Structure formats: structure tokens, C-alpha cells
Amino acid sequence: MNSNGLVIFGGIIAVVAVVALIVFIVNRYRKCPSDKILVIWGALLGGGGERSSKCIHGGGAFVWPLVQDYAYMSLTPLTINISLSGALSKQNIRINVPSSFTVQISPDDDIMGNAADCLLNQTSDAIEDMARNIILGQLRLTVASLTIEEINGDRENFQETIRTNVEPELKKIGLKLINVNITDITDEADYIESIGKKAASEASNKAKVDVAIQDKLGSIGESEARRERDIQVANNNAEAQKGIKKAEANQRCYVAEQESQAIKGENEAKQAMALSNAELRVIEAEAFRKAEVANREAEVEIQKAQYAAEKQRLNAAEIAQQEIDKQKLIIEAEAEAEKARQLARGEADAVLFKYKAEAEGQQALLEAKAEGYRRLVQSAGEDVGAASTLLMIEKLQEIVSLQTEAIRNIKIDKVTVWDHGDSNGDGKTSTADFLSGMVKSLPPLHDVAKMAGLELPQYLGSVKGKGPAPSATKAE
């Protein structure tokens, strides 16, 4: 083989070697797509041995044969459904927090190494299970640190708290938290439902109040518009009537002046009457306008009063009922007191009337006696002693009757007198003395009169001295 052949052969070998080198380089250069991470591990890596692998996202790298190897990790997001049930809140109320988390292997430079260490060559199911366990633990801790109101009232803050607690734990294994979605939160004690009902009730009441306020404003505006319309119509009608009356009056004046000067006064009177009628109608229109304005204003005030009364009734129905009961008791007590006063007044009037009648009767009796005594004294010639004697004479019969009654009422069952007929020299026996003494035991009529302060005339007789009396041997 000559030199030319050697050169050609050497050139061919060189070309083949270059081509083989290019093919080798091409085959060992690995490019990384945007949805994956290229992980290269083996010798000559790390520049200090901090990492056991080299992670590349985007671009490419040369992988040395024999001393290096490579693999890809997918960046496709994973959706993990978490059905957390019976988790204790800060108030020790068990709640259910169904949620979904979207995670992926993080492409950040400081986290890709964690993914290469923990997740390389792991299946999607294995990665999902690992992430689920981490999320469940952190979700329970998050729920335990919050109250029901904080969890249910501010979902955005709740999700942010979950992200704050879950994301650092996921980064430790190279995962990134993309999204947190809380679907519906319930609790075993229906506490959240009660809060919702309360909020709904408050919103409904607020809406009713807003509607009532708007209705009130609408009614007021409508009333004002109607009032302005009525005022304007009344003014226009008054102006029109005034113009018509004025034109008619002017026409009548003109015709009257043309017809005859003789009836000028009559036409002037008619003109004055027409003007008076026009003014009267203007006054009537103004009065009607004022009346309508007053009616509209009264309607507005009535609506305001109704609104205030309804509001007060809703806010103080129980207080009003108590006040009604109180007023009822007061009225009943006043009625009982008035009844007692009327009865007492009636009884007092009856007693007063009785005593007054008795006093008037006594007064009339005394006045009649005084008048009788006065006339008796006059008939006796103003001789009081004679008048007293006459009065005593009228009472003698009663006095004697009283003495007789006194003797008659003495019950003597049996009187036995033993008389031997002896006398004491005066001709009287013992029996006669007994009877005479018994009669003398009664006061004489003159003595009775003297006890009354009267002196009876002598013609009424006197008590005689003792004289003989027939004797009796036995009296029963």
C-alpha cells in the first residue's frame, strides 16, 4: 500500500471516528422537555458531593456512559381528593372537611433535589399516597387550631392557613402545592347549619328592613309628586278660571257700554259680581289645594306612624302586653276603690240622713211643745204658776194610775189578822189600824205635787185626820 492509500485509509478512519464520536455524543446528550425534570446521577457530579444527583429543567446535558445514568420525573399535576371526617376543631366539635389538593413535582432549583431523592422512579399512585398522608396530618392540625367560625366564616383565610401548614411539608419531598379547594364543611352537631340559619335570618330581616325603607321612600316620593301635581293643576285651573271670568267680564262690559249708557251701573254690578265669583273660585281652589296638601301630609305621617308602630310592636310586643296587664290591674283596682268609696259614701249619706231626720223630728217636737207652752201661759194670763198647775192637773190621772199600779202589782197571797176587838181609845181596832196604815203608806196627792214643785189648790181636798173605823176580825 502506497502512501496515498495510507492517507486515504487514515482519512476514512478519521472520518469514521469523527462520525462515530458525533453519533456517540448525540446518543448520550439528553434533552429535557418542559413537562419533565431530567435527573442525572453517577460520577463527576455535584462539584463537592452536596447532591447525589443533578436535576435539569429545560435544556439538556451530556450523560457519560458507564459512569452516569439518567431518568425523567413528570411535572404533570396530581389531584388528590381528601375526605377528612371527624376532625376536632378548637372548640372540640368534630367536623367534616372534604377537599381536593392539586400538587406536582416542584421545578424550583432548591426543591428539585428533594424530588430526585424521594420521588425518582416512583409511580403516580405512590406519589399520591405519600402526599395524601402528609396533607391529612397537616389538615387535622390546621382544623384543631381554628374555631368553627374561623373555618366557616373566612374560607379564604382557612385555605391560606392550610397552604401555610401543608406546603412546607410537601417541599421536603419535592412537591409543590398548586391549589386547595374546600368543597363543603359540615359538623356532627349541626353547628355550622345553625350559624348559616342565623346569618340567613339576619340577612332576611335586613332585606325586609331595606325593602320597608325603600317602600317608605317610594311612598313619600309618590306622595310629594302627587301633591305637586295637584298643586300645579289647581293653580292652572285657578288661572284658567280667572282668565275666563275676566274675559267674560270684559266682554260684558264692552257689550254693556255699546248697548246703552243707561244700564252702565247694572253692567258694572255684574262685572263686580263676576270678579267676586272668580275670586271666590280662586279661594276655593286654594282651599282645596291646601286640603289636599294636608291630606297627603297626613297620609305620610300616618305611614310613618304605622311604620314606627309596627317596629315598636315587633321590638316590644311582650313589654306592651305586660303594660296592658298592668293597666288592666290598675283599672280594676281603681274600679274596686271607687266602688268601695261609693258604698261608703252611700252608707254615710244614709246615716247622716237618719240622724238629720231624727234631729229635725226632735226639733219639730220641741218647737211644738214650746209653742203649746207659750199659748198655755198666755191663756193663763201670763201666770206661769197657774200654767204649771194646769199641766199638773192633766198628769194627775197618770200619777194616780201609777200609784194604783204600784199597789196592784204587790202580790199578797194571804193576810191573816187576829183582832180581839180591842181599841186604843180612838175607836179603831187593830184591823182598821192595819188597813189605814197601809193606805197611808202611799204618798198623798198634795205631797206628790209638792215633790214636782207645784202647789195644788185647796179645792182638790186634803188628807183627813185619823177617825174611827169599823173593825174587822179577819181579812184575807
Sequence and secondary structure as in RCSB ss.txt:
>XXXX:A:sequence
MNSNGLVIFGGIIAVVAVVALIVFIVNRYRKCPSDKILVIWGALLGGGGERSSKCIHGGGAFVWPLVQDYAYMSL
TPLTINISLSGALSKQNIRINVPSSFTVQISPDDDIMGNAADCLLNQTSDAIEDMARNIILGQLRLTVASLTIEE
INGDRENFQETIRTNVEPELKKIGLKLINVNITDITDEADYIESIGKKAASEASNKAKVDVAIQDKLGSIGESEA
RRERDIQVANNNAEAQKGIKKAEANQRCYVAEQESQAIKGENEAKQAMALSNAELRVIEAEAFRKAEVANREAEV
EIQKAQYAAEKQRLNAAEIAQQEIDKQKLIIEAEAEAEKARQLARGEADAVLFKYKAEAEGQQALLEAKAEGYRR
LVQSAGEDVGAASTLLMIEKLQEIVSLQTEAIRNIKIDKVTVWDHGDSNGDGKTSTADFLSGMVKSLPPLHDVAK
MAGLELPQYLGSVKGKGPAPSATKAE
>XXXX:A:secstr
  HHHHHHHHHHHHHHHHHHHHHHHHHHEEE  TTEEEEEEESS SSSSS SEEEESSSEEE  TTTEEEEEEE 
  EEEEEEEEEEE TTS EEEEEEEEEEEE   HHHHHHHHHHHTT  HHHHHHHHHHHHHHHHHHHHHTS HHH
HHH HHHHHHHHHHHHHHHHHTTTEEEEEEEE   EETT HHHHHHHHHHHHHHHHHHHHHHHHHHHHHHHHHHH
HHHHHHHHHHHHHHHHHHHHHHHHHHHHHHHHHH STTHHHHHHHHHHHHHHHHHHHHHHHHHHHHHHHHHHHHH
HHHHHHHHHHHHHHHSHHHHHHHHHHHHHHHHHHHHHHHHHHHHHHHHHHHHHHHHHHHHHHHHHHHHHHHHHHH
HHHHTTT HHHHHHHHHHHHHHHHHHHHHHHHHTS          S B SSS BHHHHHHHHHHHTS  HHHHHH
HTT    GGG            S   
